[in-house]
């Protein structure tokens, strides 16, 4: 399980340790704790926004939970914009988590949360380039690669049309630069044609079904991984501005 924006202490989450809460709800079937890693990517002394209900002081990050043994994990910083935008953005990063398999290879899990609201489009592309350079080394070593998280890009390419909503005048969710995806990797955008469900909504107002929605959460897999299914779970955005996504896959 790959979680993003998990607060460990924050004004916006009423100082609830969400990492502890999630881990308490993700026990193995034999009631023993799962393996987990945590990569911090946000530490704000105090954010005075929104004015009436400011985010305040917050610490948060990305939580990776597995019932298989994680033997090694590392946090890698992604390039972000300079100047004023650097003050507003998270300390963008991804975590790399290694799980041994029976055939001697490793399943390398990437938990990621890429930038949104970038004024310079090259920032998002440079993040992808760094990610794929890292993945190339793992692929050349014969390992399996599965990445998941919040890409902050329209993974369907035309979410407004698919979900029947007007395009935002200043749409922050641009289509992902698919030309950057190498041949050995595949983008998996969770989607059910018979029952299309978005993974994200705008959080600047209370949710209404007429609001703009988009799918920004999904996966990347190497070509030695076969994807059986990938869907968005429809929670009606009950607990978050994101719906959870899941994927069934087989290591070849």
C-alpha positions in Angstrom: 0.0 0.0 0.0 1.3 3.4 -1.0 0.0 6.5 0.8 0.8 10.1 0.1 0.2 13.3 2.2 0.2 11.4 5.5 0.4 13.9 8.3 2.4 12.9 11.4 1.7 16.2 13.2 -0.3 19.0 11.6 -2.7 21.9 12.3 -4.7 20.9 9.2 -5.2 17.4 10.5 -5.8 18.5 14.1 -2.5 17.0 15.2 -3.7 13.4 14.6 -0.7 11.1 13.8 -2.1 9.7 10.6 0.9 7.4 10.1 0.2 5.7 13.4 -3.6 5.6 12.6 -3.0 4.0 9.2 -0.6 1.4 10.6 -3.0 0.5 13.3 -5.6 -0.3 10.6 -3.2 -2.3 8.3 -2.4 -5.4 10.3 -1.5 -8.7 8.6 -4.0 -11.6 8.8 -2.0 -13.1 11.6 -2.3 -9.8 13.5 1.3 -8.9 13.2 2.5 -5.5 12.0 3.4 -5.1 8.4 6.7 -3.7 7.1 6.6 0.0 6.5 8.8 2.9 5.5 8.1 6.7 5.7 9.6 9.4 3.5 9.0 13.0 4.8 8.4 15.5 2.1 6.7 18.4 3.9 7.7 20.4 7.0 6.0 23.8 7.1 6.7 26.1 10.1 3.4 27.8 9.4 1.4 28.4 6.2 -1.1 31.3 6.5 -3.4 29.9 3.8 -6.3 29.8 3.4 -6.7 33.0 5.5 -9.7 32.0 7.5 -8.6 28.4 8.1 -4.8 28.3 7.5 -2.9 25.1 7.0 -0.7 26.1 9.9 2.3 24.0 11.0 2.5 20.6 9.4 4.8 17.6 8.9 3.8 14.9 6.4 5.2 12.4 4.0 4.7 9.2 2.1 4.0 5.9 3.8 4.7 2.5 2.2 3.2 -0.6 3.8 3.8 -4.2 2.8 3.1 -7.7 4.2 6.4 -8.7 2.5 9.7 -7.9 4.0 11.2 -4.6 2.8 14.9 -5.1 3.0 16.0 -1.6 2.0 14.5 1.8 1.5 15.8 5.2 0.3 14.4 8.7 -0.1 15.4 10.6 -3.2 14.8 14.3 -3.7 13.2 15.5 -7.0 14.0 18.8 -8.7 11.5 21.5 -7.8 11.1 25.1 -8.9 13.2 27.9 -7.6 12.1 31.3 -6.3 8.7 31.9 -4.7 7.1 28.6 -5.9 9.8 26.8 -3.9 8.3 28.2 -0.7 4.8 26.8 -1.6 5.7 23.4 -3.0 6.4 20.3 -1.0 10.0 18.9 -0.8 9.1 16.6 -3.7 10.6 13.2 -3.6 10.0 9.5 -4.1 10.9 6.5 -2.0 12.5 3.3 -3.4 11.6 0.2 -1.5 13.2 -3.3 -2.1 11.4 -6.6 -1.6 13.2 -9.8 -2.5 11.4 -12.4 -4.6 11.9 -16.2 -4.8 13.7 -16.1 -8.1 16.5 -13.9 -6.8 15.2 -10.7 -8.3 13.9 -7.8 -6.4 10.5 -6.1 -6.6 11.4 -2.4 -6.5 8.4 -0.3 -5.2 8.4 3.4 -5.9 6.1 5.6 -3.8 5.9 9.0 -5.5 4.2 12.4 -5.3 5.1 14.7 -8.1 4.6 18.5 -8.4 1.5 20.4 -9.3 0.9 24.1 -10.0 4.3 24.5 -11.7 4.9 27.7 -13.6 7.7 26.1 -15.5 6.6 22.9 -17.4 10.2 21.7 -17.5 10.1 21.0 -13.7 7.5 18.2 -14.1 9.4 16.7 -17.1 12.7 16.8 -15.2 11.1 14.9 -12.3 10.0 12.2 -14.7 13.5 12.1 -16.4 15.1 11.5 -13.0 12.6 8.9 -12.1 13.1 7.0 -15.3 16.9 7.2 -15.1 16.6 5.5 -11.7 14.2 2.9 -13.0 16.5 2.1 -16.0 19.3 1.0 -13.6 16.8 -1.3 -11.8 15.5 -2.7 -15.0 19.0 -3.4 -16.4 19.7 -5.3 -13.2 16.8 -7.6 -14.0 14.4 -6.3 -11.3 10.7 -5.8 -11.3 9.5 -2.2 -11.1 6.2 -1.0 -9.8 5.6 2.7 -9.0 2.4 4.3 -7.7 1.2 7.5 -6.3 0.0 11.0 -7.1 1.4 12.2 -10.5 -0.5 15.5 -10.4 -1.1 15.0 -14.1 -4.2 14.1 -16.1 -3.3 10.5 -16.6 -6.3 9.9 -18.9 -5.4 13.0 -21.0 -9.0 14.2 -21.3 -10.6 13.8 -17.9 -13.0 16.7 -18.3 -14.5 15.1 -21.4 -14.6 11.6 -19.9 -16.3 12.7 -16.7 -18.6 15.2 -18.4 -17.3 18.4 -16.7 -16.1 21.7 -18.1 -12.4 22.2 -18.4 -11.0 24.6 -15.8 -9.9 28.0 -17.1 -6.5 27.5 -15.4 -6.3 23.7 -15.3 -3.4 22.6 -13.0 -3.7 19.0 -14.2 -2.0 18.8 -17.5 -1.6 15.6 -19.5 1.5 13.6 -18.6 4.4 13.8 -21.1 4.0 10.3 -22.4 6.9 10.7 -24.9 9.2 10.6 -21.9 8.1 7.2 -20.8 10.7 4.7 -21.9 9.9 1.5 -23.9 10.4 -0.8 -20.9 7.9 1.1 -18.8 4.1 1.3 -19.1 1.8 4.0 -17.6 -1.3 2.4 -15.9 -4.2 4.9 -15.6 -6.9 3.1 -13.5 -10.1 3.3 -15.4 -13.4 1.4 -15.9 -15.2 2.3 -19.2 -18.5 1.0 -17.9 -18.2 2.9 -14.6 -15.7 5.7 -14.9 -14.6 7.0 -11.5 -12.1 9.9 -11.0 -9.3 9.8 -8.5 -9.2 13.5 -7.6 -11.3 16.6 -7.1 -10.5 20.2 -6.4 -10.4 20.9 -2.7 -11.0 24.6 -2.7 -14.7 24.2 -1.8 -17.1 21.5 -0.4 -17.5 18.6 -2.8 -20.3 18.7 -5.3 -20.8 16.1 -8.1 -20.8 18.9 -10.6 -17.3 19.9 -9.7 -14.3 19.4 -11.9 -12.7 16.0 -11.4 -9.7 14.2 -12.8 -7.6 11.1 -12.5 -4.1 11.9 -11.4 -3.3 8.8 -9.3 -2.0 5.7 -11.0 1.0 3.4 -11.7 4.0 2.7 -13.7 5.2 -0.8 -14.3 8.1 -2.4 -16.1 7.5 -4.8 -19.0 8.2 -7.9 -16.9 5.1 -7.0 -14.8 1.7 -8.0 -16.1 -1.2 -5.9 -15.0 -4.5 -7.8 -14.4 -6.7 -4.9 -13.3 -6.4 -1.3 -12.3 -9.4 0.7 -11.0 -10.4 3.7 -8.9 -12.4 2.8 -5.8 -15.5 5.1 -5.5 -15.6 6.5 -2.0 -17.4 9.7 -3.0 -14.3 11.6 -1.7 -15.6 10.9 1.8 -12.2 11.0 3.5 -10.0 13.0 1.2 -9.9 15.0 -2.0 -8.6 11.7 -3.6 -10.3 8.4 -4.2 -8.0 5.4 -3.6 -6.7 3.4 -6.6 -5.6 -0.2 -6.8 -3.9 -2.5 -9.1 -3.6 -6.3 -9.4 -0.4 -7.5 -11.1 1.8 -10.6 -11.7 5.6 -10.7 -11.7 6.7 -12.6 -14.8 
